[in-house]
Amino acid sequence: MIFQIIDVLVRYQTVGQMRTFIRLIGRNEDGERVCADIYGIPWYVYADRWESSWTDQINEKMIGSLQRFKSCKCMTCVGVKNGRNEPCKTDQQKMLETVIVKTETVQKKSFCGYSAQPRTYFKITLTNSFLMRPITWTAKYTLGEEYAPKWFETDISPEVRFCTDFKITPCGWVEIDGVAVKGDLRVDHHYKVDLKKNQRIIPLDYSKNSPIVQLAWDIECCCMMDGIDRFPIAKEDPVITIGCVRSVYGKPELTEKTVFQLDTCDAIEGVKVVACPNEKSLLIQFCEFFVECGADIFSGYNSDAFDFVYLFERMEKLQLKAMKYISIEPRTQVFFQKGTSCSAQSGARETIKIFIPGSVCCDLLPICRMNYKLRSYTLNNVAKHFLDDQKKDDMAYKDLPVFQRKDSHHRAIIARYCVQDTALVQLLCDKLQLLTNSIAMARVCGVSLNAIIS
């Protein structure tokens, strides 16, 4: 099977023997979604010195500490937002029998100091990737600071380690020789590749791109209380409209427009209108569409900071869980994390990162702020600057509740306005060649598309 990589994920097998594996998700030339689970990857770190007796000491110390652990910080125990991407301590306790697989000497050069000649280092192979940092802490406390070795390459992420060792280019093409498996993933083809069984993954030098599916989207929400004009609050105010534009990279003729509208709505030319009797129905049907669409790229304008967060909080209020399980992995929760970025150019700014396994979230607003100096960063102004186009049917926020309360004709105006915003986002992505440039940058830098865009 030959396919282009779109996302690289780190996963753990917690049935039988505990193993770290890399999950590659992408599309083939026919546009079919492909997933390949790569097993048998060596995980290792380097030390400047090592004694044979240290192997047993550290193995015994680390396995012993698992039997006495007091707290676990995995996603299952503390939640997906604050948890670490590692197996639960309870699973480690049951299945982890050893830490160090083998040690060997290698000739390497260090970036610390200058030396023309390589020197001897010790390559320490571990059973799992999540042990790369803990082994340094255990060595420090077991051997003491004076005798503990100096460690190298312990902070390299498993994704980067895998791609570097096997010369895999993120967003590049690969050919896999594995076994087809049946699972619950939302893909057309699922393979298991075990490198220890002489199954292979071969990087290919292709410059073309697969028919990547993009979904631009936007929501409209407003305060429906009479006589109150304020910014909508997720705990109180409903989502009334969600507009979507689905497109395929390199195939503009396959573009489809869909809008989900609360209550009745007149037909709109060129748009599939889904009228929903209540808000719960609207949100559930949108999530089903989200899954059925199978998009690789989700794009919006201020979608990370507002749209996603608003939908998450609104669904929590309505006690709906559909939004949490829209990814390619139906058992893995979608979530968001808040953080802060600081730069001399823009100062301190709150950031929100959305995690959808197998897909990439692309918010145009922070990208435009970072790369272009404009007088205003409203969608209308940005579209006028780059596309020489503006909204044909602009609508004031105060008109949304008024039109929503009226008839199906006025609700169609809201729906048309929402789809118009969504179409502008898709046109901006195409005009700025955002996907093309990001894929090229990911290939050059050797990091995932998610890392480049976010």
N, C-alpha and C positions, 0 to 999 in steps of 0.2 A: 504494500500500500504506500503510495506517495501522496504527501499532503503538506500544506504550509502551516507552520506553527503560528498560533495567535496568542495563546496563553500558556504559561508554564506554572504548575502548581506542585507544592510539596505535600505528600500524603503519607499516612502510616497504616500499615497492615497490623491490625490488632486481633486477628484470628490465627491461632496456631503460633507460628514464630513471628515475633515482632520485627518488622522490616520497614525501612524508609524507602519509598519509591517516588519517582517523578512522574507526574501526569501531564502529558502534552495534549493540548486541545487545538484543533485547527480545522481546515477545510481542504478538500481535494479539488481537482480541476473541474469536477462536475458540480461543485457547490455543496457536496454532502459533508456533514459534520463528522469529524474523526477524533477519536480519543485513543491514546496509546499510553499504557502504564508501563514504565521502565523499571525493572527490578535488577538486583545484582550489581548496583553501583557501589564502588568502593568509597567509603568516607574516611578521611584521614587528616591528620595534622602533623606538623613537624616540631621537633625539639632539638636543641643544640647538644644535648647529652642525654644518655639513658643507660640505666643499669638493668640487667635481666631480672633482678629481684623486685624491681619497682612494679613490674607488670602484675604479679600476683598481689602485691600490697594494694595497688590502686583498684584492681578488680574486686578484691574483697571489701575494700572500704566503700566503693560506690554501690555494690550490690547490698551491702549491709545497711547503708543509709536509706535505701528504698524500703527496707523492712521496718524502718522506724520513722518514716516521714510523717509530719504533723499536718501539713497543708499542701494542697496542689493548686497550681496557678494555670492549669490548662483551660481551654475554652468551655469544656463541659462543666467544670467545677465553679468557675468565677464568671462565666458568661462570655459570649463571642466578642463583645466590645473590648473587654479588658484582659482576656485570657491570652496565653501564649499558644502559638501553633506547635504544639507538641502533644504526645500521647499522655493520657491520664496516668498519674503515679500509681493508681491501683492496677492498671493494665501493665505498667512497667514492672511492678512488683511480681505479677504472676508470670510474665513471659520473658523478661530480660534475664538471661542466665550469665552473660559475661559482657564485658565492655570492650576490652582490647582483643582484637583478633590476632594480630601479629605485629612485629616490629622489624624493620630492616634499615640498613644504612644506605644513604644516597649521597651523591655529590651535588651540592647546590651553592648558589651565591646569595648572600644576604644584601638587602637594600641598606641595612644599617652599617655605616662605615664604608670604606673602600677597600676592595681586595680584588686583584686581577685573577687570582686563582680560586677555583671552587674549593669548598671545604666539606668535611663530613657532617651530615645531619642525620637525624633518626626520623624515619617516616613511620608513624604509629597509626595503623588502620583500626577503625572502630566499627562496631556493629551497626550504629545508627547515627544519622546526622545531628540529632539533638544532643548528642554527648560531646560535641566538639568543644563547647565552652565549659561544661561542668568538669571535664577531666583536668582542666588547668586549675580550677579551684580546689579539687580534691588533692592534686599533687602538691599544691601550696600548703594545705593544712596537714597532709600526711607526712610529707618529707621535710617541711619547714621551709621558710623563705630562703634560707642560705643555700639549701641543697636542691631546691626545686629547679627544674630546667627552664630555659627561656623558650617560649612557645612562638610558633609562626603559623599564620593562615588559619587561625581559630575563629575569626569573625566573618569568613567568607560564607555567603548564603548558599544553601544547597542547590538552588537553581543556577547560580553563577558557577559553582563548582562543577556541576554536571555539564553545562554548556561548554565550559573551558576544556575540561578533560576529554570530551568526545567531539570537540570542534563543531558543536552545534551552534548555528546562528539563530538567535531569536528572530521570529518573523521570517525565517528562511524556510527552505524546503528540505524534507527528509524522506528517506525510504526506510520502512521498517519491515523486518522479517519476524513476525510473531504469530501468536495463536489467537484466533478470533474468540471472544468470550461474550456471553450474554449477561447483561446487568441491568440496573435501573437507571443508568445515565441517559439523558435526553440527546442521544447521538445516533447517527446512522450506522457507524462502524466503531467497534470497541475492540482493541487488541491488548494482549499482554505480552510483553517482551522481556524475557529473562536472559540477561547477558551472560550469566553463568552456565546457561545451556546452549551456548554458541548461537543464540538468536541475536540479530544485529540491528543497529540503527545507523544509517549511512547518511551523512549530510550531502545535499545536492547543491550545485551552483546554478540556481535559477534566479533570474532577476524579476520575473513576472509575479503578479499577485493573483491569488485565487478570487472567486466571486464572493467577497466578504459582504455579509449582510449588515446594513446599518439601520438603526431606528432612531429617528429624531422624535422628540416628544415634548409636550408642554401641558400644564394643568391650569385650569381657572377655578378659583375659589373666592368666596366673598361672604361677608356677614349678611345674613338674611333677616336680622332683627329690624323691625320697623323703627325708623327714626335714629338709628345708630350708624354712623359712618366711620369705620375704623379699619385698620389692617386686619386681615383674617387671622384667626387663632385656630390651630389644628384641633384643640380640645373642644371647640364649640362650633366652628363654622364648616359647612360641608364643601366637598369638591363637587362642582357642578359640570365641568367639562374636562375631558382629556383628549388631546389631539395627537395623532401619530402619523409619521411619514416613513414608510419602509422603502429602502432602496438597496440595490445590489451594486457593488463596486464594479465599474466598467460597463454596466448595463442600465443606462438611464431609462430605457423603455419599460423596465420592470417596476418602476416606482408606484407605490400604492399609498393612498391617503385614507385614513380611518379616524372617525371621531366618536367618542362615547359621550352622550349627552344625557343629563338628568332630566327626566320627564319627556314628554313628546317633543318631536322636532321635525320640521319639514325637510324634504330631500335637498341635498346640495350637489350641484353638478361636479362630477369627478371625484366625489368623496363618498365612502361607505359610511352611512350614519347608523350608529347603534343606539337607539333610544332605550333608556333604562328606567324602570318604574320607581326605583329608590336608590339611595347612595350605596348601600351594600351591594346591590346588583351591579352597579356601575364599576365599583372597585374590583369585584370578583371577576367580571367579564374582562376588564382591562388586564388583570394578572394572567388570565387564561390566554389572552391575545399575546401578552408578553412572552409566555412560554412557547406558544405555537409559532410565533415569529422566529424564534431561535436566533436572535440578533447577536452578532459578535461585538458591535460597537453601539453603545447607547449615548446619544448626543442630545444636548439641551442648552438652554441659556440660563445660567444660574440654577441649573437642575440639581447639582450636588448639594448646594447650600439651602435650597428652598424646596423644589419639587419632591425629591426623594424623601427628605426629612419630613415634609408635610404629610406625604402618603403613609410613611411609617407610623407617625404619631396618630394620624386619623384612623388607621386600621387598628391600632392598639386601643383607641377609644371605642371603636365599634366591635372590638373583640374578634377581629379577623386575622388569620395567620397566613393568608394566601401570598402576601407580599414577601414574606420571609423565605419562601421556597420557590422562587422563580428562576433559579439558576440552572445550569446544566447538571448539577448534582442535586437531586430532589431532597436529599437528606441533610444537606449543608445549608445553614442559615445565611441569608444575605443580611449584612449589617453595615453601619456607618460608624466612623470614629471622628471625633472632633479634635483639632489640634491648633497650633499657632505657627505661622510662618513670619519671619522677620527679615527685612532687607533694607539697605540704605535708600533704595529707590522708592519703595512703597510703605516702609515702616512695618509695624506689627499688624497682622491680619489673621482673623480666625479662618481656619481651613476645615473642610469636611471631606473625608475620603470615603467613597462607597466601595464595598467589597462584594462583587458578584462573580463567583468562580466561573471561569470560562469565557467571560465577557469583559469588555473595557468600557468604563464610564468616561465620557469626554464632555466636560463643561466648557463651553466656549467663552463665557464671561471672564474667568481668571486668565485664560490663554490670551485673549485680546488685551487685557490689562497689562500682562507681562511683556507682550511683544510689540504692542503698537501704542503710540501716543496720540490719543484722540481727545477732543474737547468734552465729549460725553460718551458714556459706555452703555447707553440704553440700546436695546435691540434695534429700534427704529433708526437711531443715528449711525450705528455700526453698519447696518444694511445699506443706508444711504451712502456711506463712505466707500464701502467695498463693492457694492452691487449697483450703485446709482439707482436704488429702488427703495421704496418705503411701503409701509402698510397701506393697502388700498382702503381698508375698512377699519380705521382706528376707532378704539372705543375707550371711553373714560371708565375708571374703576367704579365710580358711583352709579354708572348705568347698568352694571352687571346684575345686581339684585332686582332692579326694576324690570329689566328684560326677562329675567328668569321667572318672575312671577306672572308675566303676561302669557301669551299664547305660543304655539309651536313655531309660528313665523319669527317671533322675536328671539326665541331660543336658537333658531337656526342662524341668526345673526351672530350670537355668541360663539356657536360652533364654528362658523366660517372664520371668525376673528382668531380663534384658537388654532385652527389648522393653518391659517395664514402665518402666524408666528412660527409654527413648527416647520413649515416649508422654507421660511427665511433661514432658519438654523441649518437646514440641510443644504441650502444654496450657499451659505457662508462656508460650511465645511468643504464643499466642492471648490469654491472660488479660492480659498486659502490653501487648498491642496493639503489639508490637515492630515488626512490618513496617509497619503503618499509620502509626505515628509516625515511623519512619525515612524512609519515602517522603515524608511531608509536610515533614520537616526538610530533606531533600535538595532538594525543590522550592523551599523558601524560601531556603536558603543558596546554591543554584546549584552544588552539588557532587554527585559521584556517590554512589549508595547505598553503595558500598564504602567511601568516605571517611567517611560518617556512622557506619556500624556498626563499622568497625575503629578 
